[in-house]
Amino acid sequence: MIEVDGLTKYYGSHAAVRDLKFRIDRGEVIGFLGLNGAGKSTTLRILGCVLLPTAGRVTIDGFDVVRDPHEIRKRIGFLPDRPPLYDEMTVEAYLSFVAELRGVDRSQVKKRVADAAEKTGCTEVLRDVISSLSHGYRQRVGLAQSIVHNPALLILDEPTSGLDPVQIVEMRELIRNLRGDHTILLSSHNLPEISQTCDRLLVINKGEITGQGTEAELADKFGGSAPTIEIEIIGASRPNTDAALAALRGVSGVKSATVARESGGQALLAVSAPLELRPALVRALVAANVDVLRLDRSEARLETTFLKLTQGKESN
Amino acid sequence: MRPTLLIARRELSAYLRSWTGYIVIALAWFADGLFFNAFVLGGAEKRSAEVLSNFFYLSFGMTVIASIFISMRLLAEERQQGTINLLFSSPVRDTDIVLGKFLAALAFLGIMVVGTLYMPLMIFVHGKVSWGHIAGGYFGLMLVGAATLAIGTLGSALARNQVLAVILTAAMVLSMLVAWMLGRVTDRPLSEIFMALALFNQHFIPFQSGLVHLRDVVYYLAVTYVFLFLATRVVEARRWR
């Protein structure tokens, strides 16, 4: 669906992105990950036909962003980092305007607006003036405008930025629910958050792609020796860490298992093992009579992976 | 044409919902009314046609000043609010964006200009003027307004914010207003060029008397076209930055 080859964009003498190359297939949900200023927004703005590239070739559905931007714009929905909202309009009037602007037939506008509002949870504020909306609702209306014409490709630039934790979870759910209807490309500087929504990640650093793949693939490649899994266990007086470590080390595929922290009746174990082994680890602990409170992917490993990806280039 | 009208419709409704629009209209009507009362109706006895001519002279200034303020938000506000990204990522041409914005501003100016109609009508109480004189004068005002709005559209496309847009537009309009002064201190053919370029002077004075010359109509339409064309080019160039 999207093919990018040698994409370069200069602002004066500063290269915002340099020689980017990647491909996105139809139906994929792709996370574009990088620190602030890494070149994410510039790339997304070029894909959204807002900005023209300095060099390179970008095609969407076979159409070139420089030669046929009009055709591409009919096929995309774009939510910039700041939702493009007209404060004085009501949500309904705004969405109707966007639908007509994006070529939706007049007889279909009402239905499309209702659909987009329902999918993004904006139905109850349709009659409200946009200036009176909370930040969370503004972001939702921004998402609604990007899907109101039912585009094949959705480009969302930091859709969760500025939202509180509850709103982030809601926005993540909304985006997940759009999966299947659209190819989605979304950007973020938060690895754990983006990895929960996307099939595959593209990591960008200083205008260059430094890694791509699933979260597990990236973690295997860049996570180094950091533990992959955290397990919290509990005991009557003190947790039976010796039995737990022995049980974990007995599972084939486990590279290491150590006690990261122990206090009171609880202990946190750090395990280096493929993520697919998680069910086997739980079974081994239960068989060894160890009470498990929680098992999760290791935050430390995600952090290590992210830091390596955003501070250095892919080594091979 | 549909995207142009869509953008124009939205823009016009934004004018009608914003305080700025009403403040500009109210101030223009207030000043126009005040000056009409003080300078046009007052003083020595005048013929009706002279009164009407003076009214159009005053209204020229009001129309130009109001147009500068009406046009300041057109594109600068879209950039300030980030809504330009919506227009840029939609299947509309840059010409649609510029033309839609300009037409909305022109319609708004039309409302303002038509609102002053009661003043020339008052002349009928004690005097008599021809409807052709009134129509010719108003046609001239709209042409001047269109030209100034087009200059303002360019100013608004160039500026980062609305304050800068006003300053830039005012500077451009002022340069075109005083071009005749340069015409007086230069030799031919420069003097003729400056005279022909001046926004007021030789092009508006005939409209004051209700005279519509094709030469003047073409001049104002050409100014409008050139500045809208430049504004479109500036908007296109924004896609590179």
Chai-1 contact restraints between the chains, C-beta under 6 A:
chainA,res_idxA,chainB,res_idxB,connection_type,confidence,min_distance_angstrom,max_distance_angstrom,comment,restraint_id
A,G48,B,S89,contact,1.0,0.0,6.0,A-B,restraint_1
A,C49,B,S89,contact,1.0,0.0,6.0,A-B,restraint_2
A,V50,B,N85,contact,1.0,0.0,6.0,A-B,restraint_3
A,V50,B,F88,contact,1.0,0.0,6.0,A-B,restraint_4
A,V50,B,S89,contact,1.0,0.0,6.0,A-B,restraint_5
A,L51,B,R239,contact,1.0,0.0,6.0,A-B,restraint_6
A,L52,B,R239,contact,1.0,0.0,6.0,A-B,restraint_7
A,L52,B,W240,contact,1.0,0.0,6.0,A-B,restraint_8
A,H70,B,P91,contact,1.0,0.0,6.0,A-B,restraint_9
A,R73,B,S90,contact,1.0,0.0,6.0,A-B,restraint_10
A,R73,B,P91,contact,1.0,0.0,6.0,A-B,restraint_11
A,K74,B,P91,contact,1.0,0.0,6.0,A-B,restraint_12
A,F78,B,S89,contact,1.0,0.0,6.0,A-B,restraint_13
A,P80,B,N85,contact,1.0,0.0,6.0,A-B,restraint_14
A,R82,B,G82,contact,1.0,0.0,6.0,A-B,restraint_15
A,P84,B,G82,contact,1.0,0.0,6.0,A-B,restraint_16
A,P84,B,T83,contact,1.0,0.0,6.0,A-B,restraint_17
A,P84,B,N85,contact,1.0,0.0,6.0,A-B,restraint_18
A,P84,B,L86,contact,1.0,0.0,6.0,A-B,restraint_19
A,E88,B,A14,contact,1.0,0.0,6.0,A-B,restraint_20
A,E88,B,R17,contact,1.0,0.0,6.0,A-B,restraint_21
A,F97,B,R10,contact,1.0,0.0,6.0,A-B,restraint_22
A,E100,B,L6,contact,1.0,0.0,6.0,A-B,restraint_23
A,L101,B,L6,contact,1.0,0.0,6.0,A-B,restraint_24
A,L101,B,S90,contact,1.0,0.0,6.0,A-B,restraint_25
A,R102,B,S90,contact,1.0,0.0,6.0,A-B,restraint_26
A,G103,B,P91,contact,1.0,0.0,6.0,A-B,restraint_27
